[in-house]
Amino acid sequence: MTRANVVWLSPSATTFSCLCEACLDAARDTGASFLEAVKVASVRGEMALDATVAVAPCSAGHEVVLRRVERPPSMRTPDDRQLQLV
């Protein structure tokens, strides 16, 4: 079963680094090592700050959909218990 390749980005993110789920599934099916699977599945790039949706291809040609997400209303104010990414 192929998983959807969707990556959710914060409103202020302009760069991304993720793994292609389709490549990870293929590596798992062929018995590739974890290190080899991550090398093949790695996807990195940039996304314009004003873009809400973009598509980035992995090295195998799978589409990785990038989407911006706003904080849910209950999380608009930072909380000391939340992980803060700067």
C-alpha positions in Angstrom: 0.0 0.0 0.0 1.4 3.4 -1.0 1.1 6.1 1.6 0.3 9.7 0.7 3.4 11.9 0.4 2.1 15.0 2.3 4.3 17.2 4.5 2.8 19.9 6.7 4.9 23.1 7.1 4.6 25.8 9.6 3.4 29.2 8.4 6.9 30.7 8.6 8.9 27.8 7.0 10.8 28.5 3.8 12.9 25.3 3.7 12.0 21.7 4.3 13.6 18.3 4.7 11.5 15.2 4.7 11.4 11.5 3.7 9.4 10.2 0.7 7.0 7.6 2.1 6.8 5.8 -1.3 10.6 5.4 -1.4 10.6 4.1 2.2 7.9 1.6 1.3 9.8 0.5 -1.7 13.0 0.1 0.3 11.2 -1.9 2.9 9.8 -4.2 0.2 13.2 -4.9 -1.2 14.9 -5.4 2.2 17.2 -2.4 1.8 19.1 -1.2 4.9 17.7 1.7 6.9 20.7 3.9 5.9 20.2 3.2 2.2 16.4 3.8 2.5 16.9 7.2 4.1 19.5 8.2 1.5 17.1 7.4 -1.3 14.0 8.8 0.4 15.5 12.2 1.4 13.8 15.2 -0.1 15.0 18.8 0.6 14.1 22.1 -0.8 12.6 25.5 -0.4 9.0 26.8 -0.5 8.0 30.4 -1.1 6.7 32.1 2.1 3.5 33.1 0.3 2.8 29.6 -1.2 0.2 27.5 0.6 0.7 24.3 -1.5 3.6 23.1 -3.5 4.9 19.8 -5.0 8.5 18.6 -4.7 9.7 15.4 -6.5 11.9 12.9 -4.8 14.9 11.4 -6.6 12.7 8.6 -7.8 10.1 11.0 -9.2 7.4 10.5 -6.5 5.5 13.7 -5.7 5.8 15.1 -2.2 2.9 17.5 -1.5 3.9 20.4 0.8 1.1 22.2 2.6 1.1 25.1 5.0 -0.9 24.7 8.2 -1.9 27.3 10.7 -1.8 26.6 14.4 -5.1 25.3 15.7 -7.1 28.0 17.7 -6.3 26.3 20.9 -2.5 26.6 20.3 -2.3 30.2 19.0 -0.6 31.2 22.3 2.7 29.4 22.9 2.7 27.1 26.0 5.8 26.3 28.0 4.9 22.6 27.6 5.1 22.8 23.7 8.3 22.1 21.8 9.4 25.4 20.3 11.1 25.3 17.0 12.9 28.5 15.9 
